Amino acid sequence: MSEHTEIKKQMIVDSEKKLLPPALSLFSLEGKTAIVTGASSGLGREIAIGFAMAGANVMLVARREEKLRELAEELKDFPVAWCKADVSETEDVKAMVEATVERFGRIDVLVNDAGTSHRGAIKDYPDELYDQIIKANMRSCWLCQKYVGIQMLKQGDGGSIINIGSGAGHDGKKESVHYCASKGGMLMLSRGAAIEWANEGIRVNIVMPGQFKTPLLHKCISIDPDYVEKVLPRIPIHRFGEPQEIVGICIYLASDSSSFMTGGVIYLDGGGNAQ
């Protein structure tokens, strides 16, 4: 178990309800089942850990089985399970939904965090690679949102879908047009579904992270040694986000405390969008 997770486990409040400060119950996820895609690393991993520690049953989903097993072992004291899936493929998503319902009985929360990127200028960018980015980022969001939504509609008591987008999907970004397009598409998938499912009690919101210390950021830095010097001046807080800093807003969106919020776009970018 990592030191990071050990520290978090020390923060767990006694399970006796009478010992909990009353306000903490507003953000409890006890009794809820959540699917977190992209759970093997980065932001998805932190969200999955946070959900488990907030009391949720969590289905960990990613393509890398060894990473899923590792995380499930770290969270062995919590009600978690894992499912290897490529969420850009229809049959894998259907199997993910089926496995979650079979294991936990229902689905209350979906976090769409699976995705990827590969920088490159428009004129040199391979069409096949563009298709891969759109499939991994936007099609995966469409499929998971659709088939989890169908299950939530069947259950008849609503749910919460949290899509992890990017500020690039709103502002655009040099040499990342393909990525911007995929994340911009996620934004519209979120807003449209929020309207369509509002009367069904299914809430859909999107979180737009800025630059976080994830494998994707490290990949950008490895490609461009000057990346940090170029990006930091555009972040008013003047630092990159720590992965665990996305957990609180996701717990809020998954909890009943956000029951009046749907179609929301939340920027978590150190003030970059405020400029």
N, C-alpha and C positions, 0 to 999 in steps of 0.2 A: 504494500500500500504506500502511495506517495506521501511525502511530508505534508503536501498541500491538503490532501484529503484527511490526514490525521488531525490537522489543525481544525478543519471543519467539524470533524466528529466531536471534538472537545467542546464545540459551541452548541451542541444539541441540548435543548432544554428537556428536563425530565418529562416523560410521556404522561404523567399525571396531569389531567386538565386543570385541576385546581391550582397547580403551581405555575401555570402559564400566565404571563401578564395578559390581561384581557384583549389588548389591541393585537397581539400576535395571532389570535384565532381568526382575525379578519383575513389573514393571508395563508391559512392552513390549506393544504391540498389533500388532507386525509379523506379517504373514500373516493378519490378521483384516480382515474387511470390515464396516463399520458404516454404518447408515442413521441420520441425525439429522434429525428433523422439526423444524419451527420454526427452521431454520438461518439464516434471513435476518437475524435480529436477536436482541438480548438474550442470555439464557442459552444458547439453542440455538446461536447463532453461536460463543460462546466454547467450548462443548463440541466443536463440529465442528473448530475450530482446534486444540484440545488433542488430539483424537483423531488428526488428521493428523500432528501433531508427535510423537505417541507411536508412529507407524509404521503406523497403520491406513489401509486404503483407505476413503475416506469418500464416501458419497452424500449430497449436500446437498439437502434437500427443504423447499420452502415454496411459497406461492402467488405471491410477488412475484419474477418472473423477473429484473428488473433487479438486485435485491439478491443473488440467487443468482449471477448472472454476475459481479458485483463481488467477492463472496467467493471464487469459483472463481479469479478473476484474482489475488487476493491470495495464494492458495494454489497457484499454478501450478507451484511446485517440488515439490509433493506429489501423490500419487495420489488426486485427488478428481474427482468428476463431480457434476452437478446434475440435478435432476428437478423441474419445476414440477408441483405437485399440491395439490389440496384434500383433505387426508387425512380429512375427514369424509364423503367420497364413496367408495363401494365400488369403483367402476371405476378411480378415480384411484389408490387404494391398490394394487389389483391391478397396475396399470401401473407403479407405483413399484417393486414387488417384481420384476416382470419386467425392468425396465430395469436394476436393480441386479445381478441374476443375469447378465443379458446382458453387462454391462460388466465385472463383477469375478468372476463364476463362482459366487458363493455369498453367504450372509449369516450373519454370526456375532454381530452386535450390533445392537440396535435401541434408539434413544433417542426416546421419545415426549415431545416438548417443545412441540408445536404447541398453541396455546390462546389464549383471549381472555377479557375480562371487561368488564362495564359496570355500574357501581354504581347502586343504586336501592332505595328502600323497597319492601317486599312489596306494600303496598296500591296502589302506583302503577305497579308493574312490568308492562310489556306481556307477555302470554303468549307472543307470537311471539318476543320477544327472549329470554325464558327458554329457549325451544326452541333458539334459535341458540347460546346459551351451552353448553347440554348437548351439542348436536351437535358444536360446535367442540372442546370439552374432553374429554368422556367418550366420545362415539361414535367420535371419531378414535382414541382410545386403544384401544378395542375392536377397530376394524377393523385398525389397524396390528399390534396384538398378535396378532390372529387370523391374518392372511394371512402375516405374517413367520413366525409360529409354524408354520404349515403348511409353509413352505419349510424351516425348521430341522428339522422332523420328517422331511421328505423326505431331507434331507442325512444325518440319522441320527447326528450327533455333537454334539448339544447346541447351546447358545448362551446369550447373555445379553440380557435385555430390561430396560431401565432406564426407568421411568416417572417423569416429573417432575411431582410433585403439588404440594401446598401445605399449610402448617400450617393454613390455613383449612379444609381438608378433614377436619380432626380436631377443631378447637376451635370452629368457627363464627365468624361475623363479621357485625356489624351492616351492613345495607344491601348485603350481598353473599351473601345466602342462596342464590341461584341458583349463584354461583361455588363456594360451600362444598359444595353438593350435587354439583356436577360433579366436584370434586376428591375428595370423599368416595367417590364412585363409582369414581374411578380407584384409590383405595386398595384397595377390594374387588376390582376387576378384577385388581390386582396379586397380592393374597394368594391369591385363588382359582386363578389361573393357575399360581402358584408350586407349589401343592399338586398340581394336575392334571398338570403337566408335570415334576415332580421326578424321576420315574423315567426320563424321556426325556433328562435332562441339560440341559434348558432352564431356566435360572434367571431368576426375575422378582423384581426389587426396586424399591422406590419411594423416591425422594429427596423430602423435604418442605422446600423452601426457605422461608425467611422473606421479609423485605423486602429485595430486591436493587435496585440502581440499573439498572433496565431501563425500556424504554418504558412498560410497564404502571404502574410506580411514578410516572413523570413524568405519566402520564395522571391518576392519582389526585390528585396534587398540583395539577394544573391545575384539577381540579373543586373541590377543597377546599383553599384556601390555608393552612388550619390543620392539614393532614394530618400534616406532619412533627412539629409540636409534640404532636399526639395520639399518634403511634405511637412515637417514639423513647424515651419513658419506659418503654415496655413491653419494650424490648430491653436485656437486661443489659449487653451489650457497648457499647450506646449509640451505635450507628451502623448504617447500612445496609450490606448486603453488596456487595462488588465482584463484577461478573459472573464474572471469572476464578476466583473462590474456589469455584465449583462444579465446576471442571474436575477437580481431583485425585480427588474421591470417585467421579466418573463413570469416570475411567480405571481406578481400582481395581475398580469393579463390572464393567467390560468385560473386565478382564484375568483371567488364570488364577489370580491371587492370591486372588480371591474365590470360588473354586470350591466352597467349602462353605457359601456364603451364598445363600439364596433365601427369598423371603417377607419380606425385611428391610425395615424402615421407618427411614429415616435422616433425622433432623431436622438441618437446616443453617440455623439461624435466630438465631445470636448469643445463644443461651441462652433464648430466649423460651419454648420448650416445657418448660424445666426449672422454671419458676416455679409 
